[in-house]
Amino acid sequence: MDFEKLADAWYAAWNSRDLEAIMALYADDVRFTSPYIRTLGFAGDGTLTNKADLERYFERGLSTIPDLHFTPVANCISVGGHTMVYRNQSGAWVTEMHEYDAGGLIARVVASYAGSPA
């Protein structure tokens, strides 16, 4: 897999704010972990384990943060995935570790943020 192209597609989907394009990047049985999942009350353990719940989480972010966008800083390639380092609309540092399934869809994500989510 070309993890540079996959990162480019991810940034393009998010920065266009196109929820359908964003969701097309994720596997149906995706496992997504982020402290904001807990902060926003989606799951007490901070992990969503299906695409439908993930879509609701992303919808909330897109609707409540009108200037949401991500600026790439680095793409660290691994076996079966990558960790993207970027700055969000607030200038905060974020990393997202993505692992991919055999079909090239994101199957597992661990998102980490500089500082503590409110």
Backbone as CSV, one residue per row, in Angstrom:
resi,resn,N_x,N_y,N_z,CA_x,CA_y,CA_z,C_x,C_y,C_z
1,MET,0.833,-1.192,0.000,0.000,0.000,0.000,0.871,1.246,0.000
2,ASP,0.363,2.257,-0.643,1.063,3.532,-0.700,0.521,4.439,0.412
3,PHE,1.207,4.455,1.547,0.715,5.181,2.706,0.786,6.697,2.533
4,GLU,1.621,7.167,1.628,1.636,8.604,1.326,0.346,8.993,0.607
5,LYS,-0.067,8.196,-0.386,-1.313,8.479,-1.108,-2.522,8.339,-0.196
6,LEU,-2.495,7.346,0.691,-3.598,7.170,1.636,-3.707,8.370,2.574
7,ALA,-2.573,8.890,3.015,-2.592,10.091,3.856,-3.141,11.281,3.077
8,ASP,-2.708,11.441,1.833,-3.210,12.547,1.001,-4.725,12.464,0.842
9,ALA,-5.242,11.251,0.610,-6.694,11.063,0.453,-7.423,11.401,1.747
10,TRP,-6.837,11.036,2.880,-7.444,11.321,4.176,-7.534,12.829,4.397
11,TYR,-6.423,13.541,4.175,-6.430,14.995,4.346,-7.414,15.659,3.382
12,ALA,-7.452,15.197,2.150,-8.363,15.793,1.161,-9.815,15.614,1.583
13,ALA,-10.164,14.429,2.058,-11.546,14.182,2.484,-11.907,15.062,3.678
14,TRP,-11.045,15.080,4.680,-11.343,15.877,5.877,-11.369,17.371,5.561
15,ASN,-10.398,17.853,4.817,-10.332,19.289,4.560,-11.416,19.769,3.604
16,SER,-12.054,18.840,2.880,-13.207,19.202,2.056,-14.495,19.139,2.876
17,ARG,-14.393,18.579,4.112,-15.531,18.448,5.012,-16.638,17.588,4.404
18,ASP,-16.258,16.630,3.580,-17.194,15.747,2.880,-17.346,14.454,3.684
19,LEU,-18.413,14.362,4.478,-18.588,13.221,5.372,-18.635,11.900,4.604
20,GLU,-19.266,11.886,3.452,-19.331,10.653,2.657,-17.930,10.209,2.220
21,ALA,-17.118,11.152,1.775,-15.743,10.829,1.369,-14.918,10.381,2.574
22,ILE,-15.133,11.011,3.719,-14.418,10.621,4.938,-14.769,9.179,5.307
23,MET,-16.054,8.890,5.358,-16.501,7.563,5.793,-16.061,6.463,4.828
24,ALA,-15.882,6.791,3.562,-15.434,5.811,2.568,-14.021,5.304,2.857
25,LEU,-13.280,5.995,3.711,-11.908,5.605,4.035,-11.830,4.532,5.120
26,TYR,-12.933,4.294,5.836,-12.919,3.439,7.027,-13.630,2.112,6.784
27,ALA,-13.098,1.049,7.392,-13.711,-0.280,7.346,-14.979,-0.294,8.191
28,ASP,-15.910,-1.190,7.864,-17.157,-1.302,8.620,-16.913,-1.634,10.084
29,ASP,-15.896,-2.433,10.351,-15.611,-2.860,11.724,-14.429,-2.089,12.326
30,VAL,-14.304,-0.836,11.936,-13.219,0.017,12.414,-13.223,0.090,13.942
31,ARG,-12.045,0.204,14.494,-11.867,0.417,15.937,-11.131,1.746,16.080
32,PHE,-11.798,2.750,16.638,-11.288,4.115,16.688,-11.217,4.563,18.141
33,THR,-10.022,4.934,18.590,-9.809,5.354,19.970,-9.332,6.802,19.997
34,SER,-10.011,7.608,20.825,-9.653,9.010,20.981,-10.168,9.493,22.330
35,PRO,-9.415,10.336,23.025,-9.927,10.873,24.285,-11.190,11.712,24.087
36,TYR,-11.382,12.290,22.905,-12.575,13.097,22.660,-13.836,12.246,22.583
37,ILE,-13.712,10.975,22.260,-14.875,10.087,22.269,-15.449,10.026,23.685
38,ARG,-14.578,9.920,24.658,-15.002,9.917,26.067,-15.486,11.306,26.482
39,THR,-14.724,12.330,26.164,-15.065,13.701,26.551,-16.451,14.096,26.047
40,LEU,-16.792,13.681,24.831,-18.081,14.048,24.237,-19.197,13.064,24.589
41,GLY,-18.884,12.047,25.394,-19.910,11.133,25.872,-20.328,10.043,24.903
42,PHE,-19.505,9.747,23.919,-19.852,8.696,22.960,-19.581,7.298,23.511
43,ALA,-18.502,7.129,24.260,-18.162,5.836,24.863,-17.232,6.097,26.041
44,GLY,-17.532,5.478,27.161,-16.765,5.718,28.379,-15.321,5.303,28.306
45,ASP,-15.030,4.311,27.446,-13.639,3.858,27.329,-12.883,4.573,26.217
46,GLY,-13.535,5.508,25.520,-12.867,6.282,24.470,-12.696,5.545,23.162
47,THR,-13.418,4.433,22.979,-13.260,3.639,21.759,-14.617,3.361,21.112
48,LEU,-14.690,3.593,19.811,-15.850,3.213,19.009,-15.456,2.006,18.164
49,THR,-16.393,1.072,17.989,-16.038,-0.181,17.321,-16.894,-0.485,16.095
50,ASN,-17.549,0.526,15.556,-18.275,0.297,14.300,-18.419,1.614,13.550
51,LYS,-18.642,1.488,12.275,-18.652,2.637,11.381,-19.840,3.570,11.642
52,ALA,-20.987,3.020,12.021,-22.169,3.854,12.256,-21.927,4.817,13.423
53,ASP,-21.361,4.310,14.521,-21.060,5.179,15.659,-19.980,6.194,15.300
54,LEU,-19.001,5.754,14.516,-17.934,6.655,14.100,-18.490,7.795,13.246
55,GLU,-19.428,7.476,12.380,-20.034,8.514,11.541,-20.756,9.557,12.397
56,ARG,-21.468,9.133,13.420,-22.140,10.083,14.310,-21.115,10.976,15.031
57,TYR,-20.012,10.378,15.446,-18.935,11.131,16.104,-18.344,12.172,15.145
58,PHE,-18.047,11.755,13.929,-17.495,12.683,12.942,-18.509,13.775,12.589
59,GLU,-19.784,13.403,12.460,-20.827,14.393,12.179,-20.838,15.486,13.237
60,ARG,-20.720,15.100,14.483,-20.710,16.062,15.582,-19.544,17.023,15.418
61,GLY,-18.352,16.480,15.126,-17.185,17.338,14.953,-17.345,18.315,13.813
62,LEU,-17.836,17.828,12.684,-18.010,18.699,11.523,-19.066,19.771,11.773
63,SER,-20.109,19.439,12.514,-21.179,20.408,12.740,-20.844,21.425,13.831
64,THR,-20.002,21.048,14.783,-19.716,21.969,15.886,-18.415,22.751,15.718
65,ILE,-17.590,22.330,14.775,-16.324,23.045,14.529,-16.315,23.489,13.066
66,PRO,-16.889,24.655,12.775,-17.056,25.070,11.380,-15.757,25.285,10.612
67,ASP,-14.663,25.547,11.317,-13.389,25.760,10.629,-12.460,24.549,10.748
68,LEU,-13.018,23.385,11.055,-12.217,22.166,11.203,-11.375,21.923,9.954
69,HIS,-10.078,21.812,10.142,-9.165,21.456,9.055,-7.852,20.972,9.655
70,PHE,-7.107,20.243,8.845,-5.869,19.631,9.304,-4.728,19.989,8.358
71,THR,-3.600,20.355,8.956,-2.408,20.698,8.184,-1.337,19.644,8.448
72,PRO,-0.942,18.887,7.418,0.047,17.818,7.604,1.393,18.357,8.075
73,VAL,2.019,17.586,8.971,3.367,17.884,9.445,4.309,16.742,9.056
74,ALA,3.888,15.499,9.307,4.728,14.340,8.987,3.839,13.116,8.803
75,ASN,4.353,12.163,8.050,3.689,10.881,7.850,4.729,9.797,8.125
76,CYS,4.605,9.134,9.253,5.579,8.135,9.695,5.075,6.755,9.305
77,ILE,5.759,6.112,8.378,5.328,4.840,7.807,5.732,3.680,8.707
78,SER,4.819,2.719,8.827,5.052,1.519,9.621,4.702,0.299,8.775
79,VAL,4.653,-0.839,9.388,4.202,-2.057,8.714,2.686,-2.100,8.830
80,GLY,1.990,-2.046,7.709,0.539,-2.126,7.723,-0.169,-0.826,8.022
81,GLY,0.583,0.265,8.086,-0.061,1.534,8.364,0.918,2.680,8.504
82,HIS,0.443,3.732,9.128,1.266,4.925,9.322,0.736,5.709,10.508
83,THR,1.557,6.618,10.993,1.126,7.595,11.985,1.267,8.959,11.347
84,MET,0.143,9.643,11.244,0.138,10.979,10.670,0.248,11.993,11.803
85,VAL,1.097,12.967,11.608,1.255,14.071,12.550,0.735,15.309,11.832
86,TYR,-0.178,16.017,12.496,-0.738,17.213,11.867,-1.129,18.229,12.929
87,ARG,-1.432,19.422,12.446,-1.982,20.472,13.313,-3.443,20.659,12.928
88,ASN,-4.280,20.817,13.948,-5.692,21.051,13.657,-5.963,22.550,13.534
89,GLN,-7.228,22.897,13.398,-7.623,24.294,13.171,-7.204,25.217,14.311
90,SER,-6.982,24.659,15.498,-6.547,25.464,16.646,-5.034,25.580,16.737
91,GLY,-4.328,24.877,15.842,-2.876,24.861,15.885,-2.318,23.775,16.787
92,ALA,-3.204,22.980,17.407,-2.756,21.910,18.306,-2.147,20.759,17.518
93,TRP,-1.142,20.120,18.099,-0.506,18.947,17.509,-1.383,17.718,17.745
94,VAL,-1.531,16.907,16.702,-2.318,15.674,16.777,-1.542,14.580,16.058
95,THR,-1.637,13.349,16.582,-1.152,12.185,15.835,-2.312,11.221,15.685
96,GLU,-2.344,10.562,14.554,-3.296,9.477,14.337,-2.533,8.303,13.757
97,MET,-2.586,7.196,14.488,-2.009,5.948,14.023,-3.118,5.211,13.279
98,HIS,-2.890,4.912,12.009,-3.855,4.171,11.193,-3.265,2.820,10.815
99,GLU,-4.037,1.765,11.045,-3.726,0.435,10.506,-4.784,0.123,9.471
100,TYR,-4.372,-0.524,8.392,-5.261,-0.773,7.256,-5.584,-2.252,7.120
101,ASP,-6.782,-2.526,6.588,-7.138,-3.910,6.282,-6.630,-4.266,4.885
102,ALA,-6.849,-5.486,4.464,-6.338,-5.953,3.166,-6.935,-5.177,1.998
103,GLY,-8.101,-4.588,2.182,-8.749,-3.817,1.130,-8.332,-2.360,1.081
104,GLY,-7.399,-1.956,1.940,-6.920,-0.586,1.940,-7.786,0.383,2.720
105,LEU,-8.663,-0.146,3.592,-9.493,0.709,4.436,-8.907,0.793,5.839
106,ILE,-9.153,1.899,6.491,-8.638,2.094,7.842,-9.421,1.190,8.791
107,ALA,-8.689,0.307,9.463,-9.314,-0.669,10.356,-9.137,-0.312,11.828
108,ARG,-8.070,0.414,12.149,-7.799,0.761,13.542,-7.145,2.132,13.589
109,VAL,-7.601,2.936,14.541,-7.064,4.287,14.716,-6.838,4.534,16.205
110,VAL,-5.707,5.136,16.518,-5.476,5.678,17.854,-5.082,7.137,17.644
111,ALA,-5.940,8.040,18.139,-5.697,9.478,18.013,-5.150,9.992,19.338
112,SER,-4.124,10.833,19.253,-3.497,11.412,20.445,-3.325,12.915,20.206
113,TYR,-3.448,13.671,21.288,-3.444,15.130,21.204,-2.430,15.717,22.165
114,ALA,-1.748,16.773,21.738,-0.874,17.513,22.635,-1.759,18.240,23.627
115,GLY,-1.514,18.036,24.900,-2.377,18.627,25.910,-3.528,17.695,26.225
116,SER,-4.361,18.102,27.126,-5.464,17.278,27.586,-6.779,17.760,26.995
117,PRO,-7.578,16.866,26.391,-8.885,17.274,25.879,-9.761,17.808,27.011
118,ALA,-10.491,18.868,26.723,-11.368,19.483,27.741,-12.568,18.596,28.009
